[in-house]
Amino acid sequence: MFGRIKNIIDRIRLLNGSVDDYRQDSIIQSLPTVAYVNKAKKLIDKCKYTEAEELLKKALDISDKDSKVYKYLGKIREVASDFQTAIEYYHNSAFLNPQDKEIWLRLGMCQLSSMQLDDAITSFERANKITPFNTDVYTGWGMALMRQKKYALAHDKFLEASKISKYNFTAILLSAVMEVRLCDYDSAEVKLKFLAKVAPNEGSTYEYANLKLLKSDYKEAEKYAQKTIGINKQMLPAYFILGEVYSIQKDLKNTDEIFSKAIENGMENETLHFEWGKAYVRFFDFENAKRHFLLALDKNPDYIDAKIGLALVNAYDNDFALVEDLKEKYGSNVYIQEAIGLDWLNKGLYDDAVEMFKKALRTDAKQTYNYLNIARVYKILQNKTKVKEYFDKFICEEPTYVPAMIEYSKWLIEQNDFAEAQRKLRKAEKLDSDNVEMLNLLFFTVYTLVKNNICEYNIKEAILIADKVKSIGEFGYEPQRAELESILKDMQGR
């Protein structure tokens, strides 16, 4: 009897304790789920998400009509990046309480993260009706439009977000990014310069570096890309900017070093090898470019950018199979345009080839090898004026590329323009003084000019060139050298 009475008393105590706890946790005593929500909120604040989720699911057993239970379950799933489940919870919450000031924003952000872009825009529109002039709503709205590539509309939303809050640096940054996409570089520069001073982070410094690259300000592009890596050495796109800057400047050593550094930092992937391959294309080193495009495809056989790159370098080896596969869908890509031009050149469609190479230059003026391609087509067509024009354009753009100077000089020699050939070869000599092919041609031009205007100094100079060639490689004009020796002896014997 005594034991039974004691158990009853203990149960009463437990019941009283539960009632006291309930009274402390519950604001509205008629809603028992509120106690669970309030406890869950405290646990969420302490990042104890599993315990909070268990409590909220117990609340659902009591009632499935409390919008806040679904709301906080959605928050927990959102934190866990389980966006689809979060969307379901937020939908239920919004259905029960469509006037909640926060629910449509959270729903829109999860839909945005799940790439349900039309639904996200609808949610942001609802959020804006309930809470007008909310900077976060406009930012999310702009992000959804940006992912739909509606850059002008996205730009308007980001601008509105930054007007509502001048401290919304994300909106300021994204509005600048949209201005870059819309080619409004001056407006973008103002914003990015401001962010670089007041809120420098990996995002803003990277975008500033990218803008400077687009404006061909390579010194500043390098500076801000290096700053980005200083903030976050895992920011792979910053390495790509540096790789492009160095390869445009024909700095092979730094180009290889920056991509190697990215690999050392654990960021080797298909995109890195594709960008490295692109850098080698800028060096006109198609063999090494091909090696990196193939490495990219080893890592991801479906990587279309690497296939496009491979199509170009294969075309320089007269292999046009990939071009045939890709040209219909990717005909607007500069690499494919260049490869099509090579294909048409190979087929003898010379006028079409010229037009395609010119089209590639309009697509990307930095794809300068097309000037050389055009010059070669005009050589076949025997249009001397155009050959000279496009060789000159190429050398103006690529003044350090010795093979083009040698090729140009050979053509000038064929045209009996030895004086101009000599000028080109002298420039090449300053860049690569031990190039045997170039020195042989230089000797021949000097020899020819000397024969037309005999001068002791020039004869000695030609002989010195011949002797240098013989010391480092094969000399192809021994009879001509002997002839100059004979002329020199005759002059000195007088």
KAWO-V359623 format. One record per helix or strand of 2 or more residues. SS is the DSSP state (H for helix, E for strand). FROM is the first residue (numbers start at 0). TO is the last residue. If there is no record, write none. Layout:
SS:FROM:TO
SS:FROM:TO
This chain:
H:1:24
H:32:44
H:48:61
H:66:78
H:82:95
H:102:112
H:116:129
H:134:146
H:150:163
H:168:180
H:184:197
H:201:213
H:217:230
H:235:247
H:251:263
H:269:281
H:285:298
H:303:314
H:320:325
H:333:345
H:349:362
H:368:380
H:383:396
H:401:413
H:417:430
H:435:451
H:455:471
H:477:492
